[in-house]
């Protein structure tokens, strides 16, 4: 009888140990599945945020261009917008951007948020020409959008190039300082014989490809 009790007890312990091992394995599998679900959810949220930001950018960019052109339609030129700070300050006073995107409107410390996290926008006079739509300096605007994710680069170029006021489009590195010139950027637009501006897809895809954010520049004709 004693032997049978010990045998029964040992058998019970063995079963418990087996059950404990199986439970830990199941917990490991469950943790792996949960981690995959969390990662998938996070990626889904990021995709939704990106899509929302893209939609807003495509809506806001044409509005900004139109508002800038309207603001200086009665002026002889745009030479007073001689720096990024001055140009952005003055144009913010003209309500070119919605108030919820502008900090310190009309002040030297003005800051206009762009369509993506860490992105900003600037407007100043053009100090280079873009024939045939923008034949003279100080007769249009240099419109800068900084810190654009590489995935958004090509779609936003397409948004810019379809606007009739855009005279040329360029891509530059995220750290490029906004000026009225196109120095340091790659021209990704091509004029057709009928005068229409089209996207040079080969040049544009090269300029937009690779890791790291980009800066977009569009020269805008005010007439």
GUBA-101646 format. One record per atom (N, C-alpha, C): residue number from 1; x, y, z; atom name. Coordinates in steps of 0.02 Angstrom, whole numbers, padded with zeros to 5 digits. Each point is the difference from the previous one (the first is absolute). Example, Ala and Ser with C-alpha at 12.3 -4.5 7.8 and 13.67 -1.06 7.14 Angstrom:
BEGIN
ATOM   k      X      Y      Z  a
ATOM   1  00660 -00284  00390  N
ATOM   1 -00045  00059  00000 CA
ATOM   1  00045  00060  00000  C
ATOM   2 -00018  00053 -00036  N
ATOM   2  00042  00059  00003 CA
ATOM   2 -00039  00055  00037  C
end
This chain:
BEGIN
ATOM   k      X      Y      Z  a
ATOM   1  00041 -00060  00000  N
ATOM   1 -00041  00060  00000 CA
ATOM   1  00043  00063  00000  C
ATOM   2  00053 -00001  00040  N
ATOM   2  00045  00058  00003 CA
ATOM   2  00031  00013 -00067  C
ATOM   3  00022 -00055 -00032  N
ATOM   3  00031  00008 -00066 CA
ATOM   3 -00050  00029 -00049  C
ATOM   4 -00061 -00021  00003  N
ATOM   4 -00051  00026 -00045 CA
ATOM   4 -00013  00074  00012  C
ATOM   5  00001  00021  00063  N
ATOM   5 -00011  00071  00016 CA
ATOM   5  00056  00043 -00030  C
ATOM   6  00062 -00025  00011  N
ATOM   6  00057  00039 -00027 CA
ATOM   6 -00004  00002 -00076  C
ATOM   7 -00018 -00056 -00029  N
ATOM   7 -00005 -00003 -00074 CA
ATOM   7 -00054  00047 -00025  C
ATOM   8 -00056  00000  00035  N
ATOM   8 -00056  00045 -00019 CA
ATOM   8  00020  00073  00008  C
ATOM   9  00035  00016  00055  N
ATOM   9  00022  00069  00013 CA
ATOM   9  00049  00023 -00053  C
ATOM  10  00048 -00043 -00017  N
ATOM  10  00051  00017 -00051 CA
ATOM  10 -00033  00011 -00068  C
ATOM  11 -00050 -00043 -00012  N
ATOM  11 -00035  00007 -00064 CA
ATOM  11 -00038  00066 -00003  C
ATOM  12 -00029  00020  00056  N
ATOM  12 -00037  00063  00003 CA
ATOM  12  00046  00060 -00010  C
ATOM  13  00059 -00002  00032  N
ATOM  13  00049  00054 -00008 CA
ATOM  13  00022  00006 -00072  C
ATOM  14  00011 -00059 -00031  N
ATOM  14  00022  00000 -00069 CA
ATOM  14 -00052  00032 -00045  C
ATOM  15 -00064 -00015  00014  N
ATOM  15 -00054  00029 -00041 CA
ATOM  15 -00003  00076  00011  C
ATOM  16  00009  00023  00063  N
ATOM  16 -00001  00071  00014 CA
ATOM  16  00056  00038 -00035  C
ATOM  17  00060 -00031  00001  N
ATOM  17  00057  00030 -00033 CA
ATOM  17 -00012  00006 -00075  C
ATOM  18 -00030 -00054 -00027  N
ATOM  18 -00016  00002 -00071 CA
ATOM  18 -00050  00054 -00017  C
ATOM  19 -00050  00007  00043  N
ATOM  19 -00050  00052 -00010 CA
ATOM  19  00031  00069  00006  C
ATOM  20  00046  00009  00049  N
ATOM  20  00033  00065  00009 CA
ATOM  20  00041  00018 -00061  C
ATOM  21  00037 -00048 -00027  N
ATOM  21  00039  00014 -00060 CA
ATOM  21 -00043  00019 -00058  C
ATOM  22 -00054 -00033 -00010  N
ATOM  22 -00046  00015 -00055 CA
ATOM  22 -00031  00069  00009  C
ATOM  23 -00014  00020  00060  N
ATOM  23 -00029  00065  00014 CA
ATOM  23  00049  00056 -00018  C
ATOM  24  00063 -00008  00017  N
ATOM  24  00051  00050 -00017 CA
ATOM  24  00007  00006 -00076  C
ATOM  25 -00003 -00056 -00034  N
ATOM  25  00005  00001 -00073 CA
ATOM  25 -00059  00038 -00030  C
ATOM  26 -00058 -00015  00026  N
ATOM  26 -00060  00035 -00025 CA
ATOM  26  00004  00075  00013  C
ATOM  27  00027  00017  00059  N
ATOM  27  00007  00071  00016 CA
ATOM  27  00049  00034 -00049  C
ATOM  28  00053 -00036 -00018  N
ATOM  28  00048  00027 -00047 CA
ATOM  28 -00031  00012 -00068  C
ATOM  29 -00040 -00048 -00023  N
ATOM  29 -00034  00006 -00064 CA
ATOM  29 -00049  00058  00002  C
ATOM  30 -00037  00005  00055  N
ATOM  30 -00049  00054  00007 CA
ATOM  30  00034  00068  00000  C
ATOM  31  00058  00005  00033  N
ATOM  31  00037  00063  00002 CA
ATOM  31  00024  00020 -00070  C
ATOM  32  00023 -00050 -00038  N
ATOM  32  00023  00013 -00068 CA
ATOM  32 -00057  00025 -00044  C
ATOM  33 -00057 -00034  00006  N
ATOM  33 -00059  00020 -00039 CA
ATOM  33 -00022  00070  00019  C
ATOM  34 -00001  00014  00066  N
ATOM  34 -00021  00066  00024 CA
ATOM  34  00047  00055 -00026  C
ATOM  35  00066 -00014  00002  N
ATOM  35  00049  00048 -00025 CA
ATOM  35 -00011  00014 -00074  C
ATOM  36 -00015 -00052 -00039  N
ATOM  36 -00013  00008 -00071 CA
ATOM  36 -00062  00042 -00012  C
ATOM  37 -00052 -00012  00041  N
ATOM  37 -00062  00039 -00007 CA
ATOM  37  00012  00073  00017  C
ATOM  38  00038  00013  00053  N
ATOM  38  00015  00069  00020 CA
ATOM  38  00040  00036 -00054  C
ATOM  39  00051 -00036 -00027  N
ATOM  39  00041  00029 -00054 CA
ATOM  39 -00043  00016 -00061  C
ATOM  40 -00044 -00047 -00017  N
ATOM  40 -00045  00011 -00057 CA
ATOM  40 -00045  00060  00011  C
ATOM  41 -00026  00006  00062  N
ATOM  41 -00044  00056  00016 CA
ATOM  41  00037  00066 -00005  C
ATOM  42  00063  00001  00025  N
ATOM  42  00040  00061 -00003 CA
ATOM  42  00015  00020 -00072  C
ATOM  43  00016 -00050 -00041  N
ATOM  43  00013  00014 -00071 CA
ATOM  43 -00063  00026 -00034  C
ATOM  44 -00056 -00028  00019  N
ATOM  44 -00064  00022 -00028 CA
ATOM  44 -00015  00072  00019  C
ATOM  45  00014  00019  00062  N
ATOM  45 -00011  00068  00023 CA
ATOM  45  00046  00048 -00037  C
ATOM  46  00064 -00020 -00009  N
ATOM  46  00047  00042 -00036 CA
ATOM  46 -00023  00011 -00072  C
ATOM  47 -00026 -00053 -00031  N
ATOM  47 -00024  00006 -00069 CA
ATOM  47 -00060  00046 -00003  C
ATOM  48 -00045 -00005  00048  N
ATOM  48 -00058  00044  00001 CA
ATOM  48  00021  00073  00009  C
ATOM  49  00048  00012  00045  N
ATOM  49  00025  00068  00012 CA
ATOM  49  00032  00028 -00063  C
ATOM  50  00041 -00042 -00033  N
ATOM  50  00033  00022 -00062 CA
ATOM  50 -00051  00017 -00053  C
ATOM  51 -00050 -00042 -00009  N
ATOM  51 -00052  00013 -00050 CA
ATOM  51 -00038  00064  00016  C
ATOM  52 -00013  00011  00063  N
ATOM  52 -00036  00061  00020 CA
ATOM  52  00043  00062 -00015  C
ATOM  53  00065 -00004  00016  N
ATOM  53  00045  00056 -00013 CA
ATOM  53  00007  00013 -00075  C
ATOM  54  00003 -00053 -00040  N
ATOM  54  00004  00009 -00072 CA
ATOM  54 -00062  00033 -00027  C
ATOM  55 -00058 -00022  00023  N
ATOM  55 -00063  00030 -00023 CA
ATOM  55 -00002  00074  00016  C
ATOM  56  00021  00017  00061  N
ATOM  56 -00001  00070  00021 CA
ATOM  56  00050  00041 -00040  C
ATOM  57  00059 -00028 -00013  N
ATOM  57  00050  00036 -00040 CA
ATOM  57 -00025  00014 -00070  C
ATOM  58 -00030 -00050 -00032  N
ATOM  58 -00026  00009 -00068 CA
ATOM  58 -00055  00052 -00003  C
ATOM  59 -00036  00008  00055  N
ATOM  59 -00053  00049  00003 CA
ATOM  59  00028  00070  00014  C
ATOM  60  00049  00005  00045  N
ATOM  60  00025  00064  00023 CA
ATOM  60  00048  00034 -00049  C
ATOM  61  00042 -00039 -00035  N
ATOM  61  00051  00030 -00044 CA
ATOM  61 -00031  00044 -00054  C
ATOM  62 -00050 -00022 -00037  N
ATOM  62 -00030  00045 -00050 CA
ATOM  62 -00031  00063  00031  C
ATOM  63 -00029 -00008  00060  N
ATOM  63 -00030  00058  00034 CA
ATOM  63  00053  00051  00018  C
ATOM  64  00058 -00024  00025  N
ATOM  64  00055  00044  00018 CA
ATOM  64  00025  00038 -00061  C
ATOM  65  00010 -00035 -00055  N
ATOM  65  00024  00031 -00061 CA
ATOM  65 -00048  00054 -00024  C
ATOM  66 -00064 -00017 -00002  N
ATOM  66 -00051  00047 -00023 CA
ATOM  66 -00003  00062  00045  C
ATOM  67  00004 -00010  00065  N
ATOM  67 -00002  00055  00047 CA
ATOM  67  00061  00046 -00007  C
ATOM  68  00058 -00029 -00012  N
ATOM  68  00061  00039 -00009 CA
ATOM  68 -00005  00043 -00063  C
ATOM  69 -00024 -00029 -00055  N
ATOM  69 -00008  00037 -00062 CA
ATOM  69 -00049  00057  00008  C
ATOM  70 -00056 -00014  00033  N
ATOM  70 -00051  00052  00011 CA
ATOM  70  00027  00056  00044  C
ATOM  71  00040 -00016  00049  N
ATOM  71  00024  00050  00048 CA
ATOM  71  00043  00053 -00034  C
ATOM  72  00037 -00018 -00052  N
ATOM  72  00045  00048 -00033 CA
ATOM  72 -00022  00016 -00072  C
ATOM  73 -00062 -00012 -00015  N
ATOM  73 -00025  00011 -00069 CA
ATOM  73  00001  00073 -00020  C
ATOM  74 -00004  00046  00049  N
ATOM  74 -00001  00072 -00016 CA
ATOM  74  00067  00034  00012  C
ATOM  75  00050 -00038  00021  N
ATOM  75  00066  00028  00012 CA
ATOM  75  00042 -00001 -00063  C
ATOM  76  00047  00047 -00005  N
ATOM  76  00044  00002 -00059 CA
ATOM  76  00047 -00059 -00002  C
ATOM  77  00023 -00022  00058  N
ATOM  77  00045 -00057  00003 CA
ATOM  77 -00002 -00030  00070  C
ATOM  78  00040 -00051  00011  N
ATOM  78  00001 -00034  00065 CA
ATOM  78  00067  00011  00036  C
ATOM  79  00037  00052 -00019  N
ATOM  79  00067  00011  00027 CA
ATOM  79  00001  00012  00075  C
ATOM  80 -00057  00023  00028  N
ATOM  80 -00002  00012  00072 CA
ATOM  80  00005 -00064  00041  C
ATOM  81 -00012 -00057 -00032  N
ATOM  81  00003 -00065  00035 CA
ATOM  81  00070 -00028 -00009  C
ATOM  82  00050  00038  00022  N
ATOM  82  00069 -00014 -00021 CA
ATOM  82  00035 -00056  00038  C
ATOM  83 -00028 -00023  00054  N
ATOM  83  00029 -00058  00036 CA
ATOM  83 -00056 -00046  00021  C
ATOM  84  00020 -00061  00020  N
ATOM  84 -00050 -00049  00022 CA
ATOM  84 -00038  00026  00061  C
ATOM  85  00036  00031  00046  N
ATOM  85 -00032  00025  00061 CA
ATOM  85 -00049  00057 -00016  C
ATOM  86  00023  00049 -00041  N
ATOM  86 -00042  00056 -00017 CA
ATOM  86 -00059 -00021 -00043  C
ATOM  87  00014 -00041 -00051  N
ATOM  87 -00053 -00023 -00044 CA
ATOM  87 -00054 -00039  00036  C
ATOM  88  00021 -00045  00043  N
ATOM  88 -00049 -00041  00037 CA
ATOM  88 -00039  00042  00049  C
ATOM  89  00033  00049  00032  N
ATOM  89 -00035  00044  00046 CA
ATOM  89 -00053  00041 -00036  C
ATOM  90  00018  00030 -00056  N
ATOM  90 -00048  00041 -00038 CA
ATOM  90 -00057 -00042 -00027  C
ATOM  91  00017 -00058 -00028  N
ATOM  91 -00053 -00041 -00029 CA
ATOM  91 -00046 -00030  00052  C
ATOM  92  00025 -00010  00060  N
ATOM  92 -00044 -00024  00054 CA
ATOM  92 -00051  00055  00018  C
ATOM  93  00021  00063 -00006  N
ATOM  93 -00046  00056  00014 CA
ATOM  93 -00055  00004 -00052  C
ATOM  94  00014 -00025 -00060  N
ATOM  94 -00050 -00002 -00053 CA
ATOM  94 -00045 -00062  00006  C
ATOM  95  00008 -00038  00054  N
ATOM  95 -00041 -00061  00011 CA
ATOM  95  00009 -00051 -00056  C
ATOM  96  00061 -00006 -00025  N
ATOM  96  00014 -00050 -00051 CA
ATOM  96 -00009 -00071  00028  C
ATOM  97  00017 -00008  00063  N
ATOM  97 -00008 -00065  00033 CA
ATOM  97 -00055  00005  00053  C
ATOM  98 -00035 -00053  00015  N
ATOM  98 -00051  00002  00053 CA
ATOM  98  00033  00012  00068  C
ATOM  99 -00036  00032  00044  N
ATOM  99  00028  00020  00065 CA
ATOM  99  00025 -00059  00041  C
ATOM 100 -00032 -00058 -00008  N
ATOM 100  00020 -00057  00042 CA
ATOM 100  00068 -00028 -00021  C
ATOM 101  00028  00024 -00055  N
ATOM 101  00066 -00022 -00022 CA
ATOM 101  00054  00053  00012  C
ATOM 102 -00021  00058  00025  N
ATOM 102  00047  00056  00007 CA
ATOM 102  00011  00018  00073  C
ATOM 103  00064  00003  00019  N
ATOM 103  00019  00023  00067 CA
ATOM 103  00031  00069 -00007  C
ATOM 104 -00020  00046  00042  N
ATOM 104  00026  00069  00000 CA
ATOM 104 -00013  00034 -00066  C
ATOM 105 -00061 -00001 -00021  N
ATOM 105 -00021  00030 -00064 CA
ATOM 105  00022  00073 -00005  C
ATOM 106  00033  00018 -00054  N
ATOM 106  00020  00069 -00013 CA
ATOM 106  00061  00023  00039  C
ATOM 107  00030 -00044  00040  N
ATOM 107  00058  00019  00040 CA
ATOM 107  00064 -00029 -00030  C
ATOM 108  00057  00026  00022  N
ATOM 108  00064 -00025 -00024 CA
ATOM 108  00010 -00074  00018  C
ATOM 109 -00031 -00022  00053  N
ATOM 109  00007 -00069  00023 CA
ATOM 109 -00051 -00047 -00031  C
ATOM 110 -00034  00022 -00053  N
ATOM 110 -00053 -00039 -00031 CA
ATOM 110  00026 -00069 -00021  C
ATOM 111 -00043 -00050  00008  N
ATOM 111  00017 -00068 -00021 CA
ATOM 111 -00063 -00033 -00028  C
ATOM 112  00005 -00026 -00061  N
ATOM 112 -00057 -00032 -00032 CA
ATOM 112  00013 -00075 -00005  C
ATOM 113 -00043 -00039  00031  N
ATOM 113  00009 -00072 -00001 CA
ATOM 113 -00022 -00028 -00068  C
ATOM 114  00038 -00050 -00023  N
ATOM 114 -00016 -00033 -00063 CA
ATOM 114 -00046 -00059  00009  C
ATOM 115 -00007 -00041 -00052  N
ATOM 115 -00049 -00054  00002 CA
ATOM 115  00021 -00062  00040  C
ATOM 116  00065 -00005  00016  N
ATOM 116  00025 -00059  00036 CA
ATOM 116  00037  00021  00063  C
ATOM 117  00008 -00045  00049  N
ATOM 117  00035  00017  00062 CA
ATOM 117  00070  00027 -00015  C
ATOM 118  00017  00056  00029  N
ATOM 118  00066  00031 -00011 CA
ATOM 118  00005  00039 -00064  C
ATOM 119 -00055  00004 -00038  N
ATOM 119  00001  00036 -00063 CA
ATOM 119 -00021  00073  00009  C
ATOM 120  00031  00045 -00040  N
ATOM 120 -00018  00071  00001 CA
ATOM 120 -00006  00027 -00071  C
ATOM 121 -00035  00056 -00006  N
ATOM 121 -00008  00032 -00065 CA
ATOM 121  00024  00072  00002  C
ATOM 122  00027  00023 -00057  N
ATOM 122  00027  00068 -00006 CA
ATOM 122 -00020  00028 -00068  C
ATOM 123 -00009  00066 -00002  N
ATOM 123 -00011  00036 -00063 CA
ATOM 123  00044  00061 -00001  C
ATOM 124  00032  00013 -00057  N
ATOM 124  00040  00060 -00009 CA
ATOM 124  00003  00016 -00074  C
ATOM 125  00029  00056 -00019  N
ATOM 125  00006  00017 -00070 CA
ATOM 125  00048 -00047 -00036  C
ATOM 126 -00012 -00010 -00064  N
ATOM 126  00046 -00040 -00041 CA
ATOM 126  00059  00044 -00021  C
ATOM 127  00060 -00025  00009  N
ATOM 127  00060  00036 -00023 CA
ATOM 127  00032 -00036 -00058  C
ATOM 128 -00038 -00043 -00032  N
ATOM 128  00020 -00032 -00063 CA
ATOM 128 -00062 -00006 -00043  C
ATOM 129  00009 -00005 -00065  N
ATOM 129 -00058 -00005 -00046 CA
ATOM 129 -00013 -00073 -00018  C
ATOM 130 -00059 -00011 -00028  N
ATOM 130 -00018 -00067 -00024 CA
ATOM 130 -00041  00008 -00063  C
ATOM 131  00036  00011 -00055  N
ATOM 131 -00032  00012 -00065 CA
ATOM 131 -00034 -00066 -00023  C
ATOM 132 -00060  00004 -00029  N
ATOM 132 -00034  00060 -00026 CA
ATOM 132 -00051  00032  00048  C
ATOM 133 -00018 -00033  00054  N
ATOM 133 -00054  00027  00042 CA
ATOM 133  00023  00057  00045  C
ATOM 134  00062 -00003  00021  N
ATOM 134  00026  00050  00047 CA
ATOM 134  00066  00028 -00029  C
ATOM 135 -00007  00053 -00038  N
ATOM 135  00056  00025 -00039 CA
ATOM 135  00046  00047  00037  C
ATOM 136 -00023  00028  00055  N
ATOM 136  00039  00050  00036 CA
ATOM 136  00005 -00018  00074  C
ATOM 137  00053  00025  00032  N
ATOM 137  00006 -00007  00072 CA
ATOM 137 -00047  00050  00033  C
ATOM 138 -00017 -00012  00063  N
ATOM 138 -00044  00043  00039 CA
ATOM 138 -00069  00009 -00031  C
ATOM 139 -00021 -00049 -00039  N
ATOM 139 -00067  00002 -00029 CA
ATOM 139 -00041 -00062  00019  C
ATOM 140  00024 -00035  00050  N
ATOM 140 -00035 -00060  00022 CA
ATOM 140  00024 -00019  00069  C
ATOM 141 -00006 -00064  00016  N
ATOM 141  00016 -00024  00067 CA
ATOM 141  00042 -00064 -00003  C
ATOM 142  00041 -00007  00050  N
ATOM 142  00033 -00065  00013 CA
ATOM 142 -00038 -00031  00058  C
ATOM 143 -00033 -00055 -00013  N
ATOM 143 -00043 -00034  00049 CA
ATOM 143  00035 -00063  00022  C
ATOM 144  00019 -00002  00064  N
ATOM 144  00038 -00056  00028 CA
ATOM 144 -00043 -00042  00047  C
ATOM 145  00005 -00065 -00006  N
ATOM 145 -00032 -00046  00047 CA
ATOM 145  00055 -00048  00024  C
ATOM 146  00018  00003  00063  N
ATOM 146  00057 -00037  00025 CA
ATOM 146 -00021 -00065  00035  C
ATOM 147  00050 -00044  00009  N
ATOM 147 -00009 -00063  00037 CA
ATOM 147 -00059 -00041 -00025  C
ATOM 148  00001 -00015 -00064  N
ATOM 148 -00051 -00042 -00031 CA
ATOM 148  00026 -00072 -00001  C
ATOM 149 -00037 -00048  00027  N
ATOM 149  00021 -00071 -00003 CA
ATOM 149  00010 -00022 -00072  C
ATOM 150  00047 -00045 -00011  N
ATOM 150  00014 -00021 -00068 CA
ATOM 150 -00061 -00031 -00034  C
ATOM 151 -00044 -00032  00038  N
ATOM 151 -00060 -00030 -00029 CA
ATOM 151 -00049  00053 -00025  C
ATOM 152  00005  00061  00027  N
ATOM 152 -00045  00053 -00020 CA
ATOM 152  00029  00044 -00056  C
ATOM 153  00063 -00010 -00016  N
ATOM 153  00035  00044 -00047 CA
ATOM 153 -00032  00001 -00069  C
ATOM 154 -00006 -00058 -00031  N
ATOM 154 -00028 -00004 -00068 CA
ATOM 154 -00073  00023 -00003  C
ATOM 155 -00043 -00023  00046  N
ATOM 155 -00070  00023 -00003 CA
ATOM 155 -00007  00076  00007  C
ATOM 156  00040  00031  00043  N
ATOM 156 -00006  00072  00008 CA
ATOM 156  00029  00038 -00059  C
ATOM 157  00051 -00028 -00032  N
ATOM 157  00024  00030 -00062 CA
ATOM 157 -00055  00001 -00052  C
ATOM 158 -00037 -00054 -00003  N
ATOM 158 -00056 -00004 -00048 CA
ATOM 158 -00053  00052  00017  C
ATOM 159 -00013  00010  00064  N
ATOM 159 -00048  00051  00020 CA
ATOM 159  00024  00070 -00021  C
ATOM 160  00064  00014  00010  N
ATOM 160  00027  00065 -00018 CA
ATOM 160 -00001  00012 -00075  C
ATOM 161  00019 -00050 -00038  N
ATOM 161  00009  00009 -00072 CA
ATOM 161 -00065  00010 -00038  C
ATOM 162 -00055 -00021  00029  N
ATOM 162 -00065  00009 -00033 CA
ATOM 162 -00028  00070  00011  C
ATOM 163  00033  00041  00042  N
ATOM 163 -00023  00068  00013 CA
ATOM 163  00027  00047 -00053  C
ATOM 164 -00043  00038 -00032  N
ATOM 164  00020  00043 -00056 CA
ATOM 164  00046  00058  00022  C
ATOM 165  00000  00017  00063  N
ATOM 165  00044  00055  00024 CA
ATOM 165  00071 -00023  00013  C
ATOM 166  00010 -00066  00003  N
ATOM 166  00067 -00027  00013 CA
ATOM 166  00042  00005 -00064  C
ATOM 167  00059  00033  00007  N
ATOM 167  00045  00010 -00057 CA
ATOM 167  00055 -00052 -00003  C
ATOM 168  00020 -00027  00057  N
ATOM 168  00050 -00053  00001 CA
ATOM 168 -00003 -00035  00068  C
ATOM 169  00021 -00063  00002  N
ATOM 169  00000 -00038  00062 CA
ATOM 169  00068 -00032  00011  C
ATOM 170  00019 -00004  00063  N
ATOM 170  00067 -00023  00017 CA
ATOM 170 -00002 -00042  00064  C
ATOM 171  00049 -00045  00006  N
ATOM 171  00008 -00041  00060 CA
ATOM 171  00070  00011  00029  C
ATOM 172  00003  00008  00065  N
ATOM 172  00064  00010  00033 CA
ATOM 172  00003 -00039  00066  C
ATOM 173  00058 -00001  00032  N
ATOM 173  00006 -00033  00065 CA
ATOM 173 -00040  00036  00054  C
ATOM 174 -00018 -00037  00052  N
ATOM 174 -00041  00029  00053 CA
ATOM 174  00034  00058  00035  C
ATOM 175  00066 -00001  00004  N
ATOM 175  00037  00052  00037 CA
ATOM 175  00012  00063 -00041  C
ATOM 176 -00021  00002 -00062  N
ATOM 176  00012  00058 -00043 CA
ATOM 176 -00036  00062  00026  C
ATOM 177  00036  00055  00003  N
ATOM 177 -00028  00062  00026 CA
ATOM 177 -00042  00034 -00054  C
ATOM 178 -00063  00018  00015  N
ATOM 178 -00043  00033 -00050 CA
ATOM 178  00027  00068 -00022  C
ATOM 179  00003  00010 -00065  N
ATOM 179  00020  00064 -00029 CA
ATOM 179 -00043  00012 -00062  C
ATOM 180  00013  00054 -00034  N
ATOM 180 -00036  00015 -00061 CA
ATOM 180  00029 -00033 -00062  C
ATOM 181  00055 -00036  00008  N
ATOM 181  00032 -00033 -00056 CA
ATOM 181 -00014 -00075  00002  C
ATOM 182  00023 -00034 -00052  N
ATOM 182 -00008 -00073 -00004 CA
ATOM 182  00065 -00036  00014  C
ATOM 183  00050  00036  00025  N
ATOM 183  00065 -00030  00014 CA
ATOM 183 -00005 -00058  00049  C
ATOM 184  00032 -00055 -00017  N
ATOM 184 -00001 -00059  00044 CA
ATOM 184 -00058 -00047 -00012  C
ATOM 185 -00043  00016 -00048  N
ATOM 185 -00059 -00042 -00015 CA
ATOM 185  00007 -00031 -00069  C
ATOM 186 -00041 -00050 -00012  N
ATOM 186 -00004 -00033 -00066 CA
ATOM 186 -00064  00020 -00035  C
ATOM 187  00005  00027 -00059  N
ATOM 187 -00059  00018 -00040 CA
ATOM 187 -00032 -00064 -00026  C
ATOM 188 -00062 -00012  00017  N
ATOM 188 -00033 -00062 -00020 CA
ATOM 188 -00059  00012 -00047  C
ATOM 189 -00004  00061 -00027  N
ATOM 189 -00053  00017 -00047 CA
ATOM 189  00027  00009 -00070  C
ATOM 190 -00043 -00013 -00049  N
ATOM 190  00018  00008 -00071 CA
ATOM 190 -00056  00035 -00036  C
ATOM 191  00017  00050 -00041  N
ATOM 191 -00050  00035 -00039 CA
ATOM 191 -00009 -00034 -00067  C
ATOM 192 -00063 -00012 -00017  N
ATOM 192 -00016 -00029 -00066 CA
ATOM 192 -00003  00056 -00052  C
ATOM 193 -00004 -00018 -00063  N
ATOM 193  00000  00050 -00053 CA
ATOM 193 -00062  00045  00003  C
ATOM 194 -00054 -00025  00029  N
ATOM 194 -00060  00040  00007 CA
ATOM 194  00000  00045  00062  C
ATOM 195  00056 -00001  00037  N
ATOM 195  00007  00044  00058 CA
ATOM 195 -00023 -00031  00066  C
ATOM 196 -00025 -00061 -00002  N
ATOM 196 -00022 -00033  00062 CA
ATOM 196  00060 -00028  00038  C
ATOM 197 -00006  00002  00065  N
ATOM 197  00053 -00025  00044 CA
ATOM 197 -00017 -00071  00021  C
ATOM 198  00046 -00046 -00013  N
ATOM 198 -00011 -00070  00018 CA
ATOM 198  00055 -00024  00046  C
ATOM 199 -00014 -00054  00035  N
ATOM 199  00048 -00028  00047 CA
ATOM 199  00049 -00045 -00038  C
ATOM 200  00064  00013  00008  N
ATOM 200  00051 -00044 -00028 CA
ATOM 200  00006 -00059  00049  C
ATOM 201 -00036 -00053 -00015  N
ATOM 201 -00007 -00055  00048 CA
ATOM 201  00067 -00034  00016  C
ATOM 202  00044 -00004 -00049  N
ATOM 202  00065 -00031  00013 CA
ATOM 202  00041  00040  00049  C
ATOM 203  00006  00066 -00012  N
ATOM 203  00037  00044  00044 CA
ATOM 203 -00033  00005  00069  C
ATOM 204 -00066  00005 -00001  N
ATOM 204 -00037  00007  00063 CA
ATOM 204  00005 -00062  00044  C
ATOM 205 -00006 -00059 -00031  N
ATOM 205  00004 -00061  00040 CA
ATOM 205  00069 -00008  00031  C
ATOM 206  00052  00020 -00036  N
ATOM 206  00068 -00003  00027 CA
ATOM 206  00008  00050  00058  C
ATOM 207 -00027  00060 -00009  N
ATOM 207  00006  00052  00051 CA
ATOM 207 -00039 -00017  00063  C
ATOM 208 -00055 -00037 -00008  N
ATOM 208 -00043 -00017  00057 CA
ATOM 208  00019 -00066  00033  C
ATOM 209  00040 -00040 -00033  N
ATOM 209  00014 -00068  00026 CA
ATOM 209  00053  00001  00054  C
ATOM 210 -00001 -00053  00041  N
ATOM 210  00049 -00007  00053 CA
ATOM 210 -00028  00022  00067  C
ATOM 211  00036 -00017  00052  N
ATOM 211 -00022  00017  00067 CA
ATOM 211  00011  00074  00014  C
ATOM 212 -00041  00027  00043  N
ATOM 212  00009  00070  00020 CA
ATOM 212 -00054  00044 -00030  C
ATOM 213 -00016  00053  00036  N
ATOM 213 -00051  00047 -00024 CA
ATOM 213  00027  00046 -00054  C
ATOM 214 -00046  00034 -00034  N
ATOM 214  00018  00044 -00054 CA
ATOM 214 -00031  00069  00011  C
ATOM 215  00026  00049 -00037  N
ATOM 215 -00029  00066 -00003 CA
ATOM 215 -00025  00011 -00071  C
ATOM 216 -00060  00026 -00007  N
ATOM 216 -00028  00016 -00065 CA
ATOM 216 -00002  00075 -00010  C
ATOM 217  00018  00022 -00060  N
ATOM 217 -00001  00071 -00018 CA
ATOM 217 -00040  00008 -00064  C
ATOM 218 -00046  00046  00000  N
ATOM 218 -00037  00019 -00060 CA
ATOM 218  00007  00074 -00011  C
ATOM 219  00020  00020 -00060  N
ATOM 219 -00001  00070 -00019 CA
ATOM 219 -00069  00016 -00027  C
ATOM 220 -00030  00053  00028  N
ATOM 220 -00070  00016 -00015 CA
ATOM 220 -00003  00066 -00039  C
ATOM 221 -00033  00000 -00056  N
ATOM 221 -00012  00062 -00038 CA
ATOM 221 -00062  00034  00027  C
ATOM 222  00004  00064  00014  N
ATOM 222 -00057  00035  00030 CA
ATOM 222 -00050  00026 -00052  C
ATOM 223  00016 -00007 -00063  N
ATOM 223 -00046  00022 -00052 CA
ATOM 223 -00008 -00056 -00051  C
end
